[in-house]
Amino acid sequence: MRCVRVRERGTGWPWTIPALAQLDELPLAPGVTFLVGENGSGKSTLVEGIAVAAGFAPEGGSLQFGAQTREEAPPLGDALLLVRGARRPRDGFFLRAETFFNVVSAIDVYGAQDAYGGVSLHERSHGEGFLDLAVHRFRDGGLFVLDEPEAALSPQGLFSLLRRIHDLVESGSQFVIATHSPILLAYPGALIYELGEDGLVETAYEDTDHFQMTRAFLEAPGRFLGRLFD
């Protein structure tokens, strides 16, 4: 995808979210694009809308099948237009941390465990399931939309995911990721948008609130916590 455009703007939620109210067109990196912001800033809503517009189920899954337990469709998906490049993705997956259980259940119902490491991901820990999915199901030349994948991963797991992302980007895959993780945000050459009252602002890694706050804490945990508790 080259960019995301708004083709039909509504009046209620989620258009009342400041970042989405100001969205007209969002250029995407050919490799990795990150969406960051505080809770409620609209990053998960936007990444869900992008995924639905790309043909994924709103709770996650592949282009062939996914999970949708809500009766109503997300309102943002139909309002977005994905402007594709010359090369169409050969595969893809939408991973959201909060509905991963539903997707794993759908995989078991379809009997598709062989494509995910040969065992039910319900038999793995949450983090192991995330990494198994990335290793066994994410394939070359795909579009992968991830919503807070760091939720179940240890720091070592995050580095493993970064390595897998890099291998896939090198083979022509594209990622759009909503995250709070300063580890993931460090991916070289990524395009980072910070969502807030000023809309979606392209931001350098070192200028994100996530990086600055984490660095301030790690440089002097005692002083940082002293100020916090005072």
Secondary structure, 3 states (H helix, E strand, C coil): CCEEEECCCCCCCCCCCHHHHCCCEEECCCCEEEEECCCCCCHHHHHHHHHHHCCCCCCCEECCCECCCCCCCCCCHHHEEEECCCCCCCEEEEEEHHHHHHHHHHHHHHCCHHHHCCCCHHHCCHHHHHHHHHHHCCCCCEEEEEECHHHHCCHHHHHHHHHHHHHHHHCCCEEEEECCCHHHHCCCCCEEEEEECCEEEECCHHHCHHHHHHHHHHHCHHHHHHHHHC
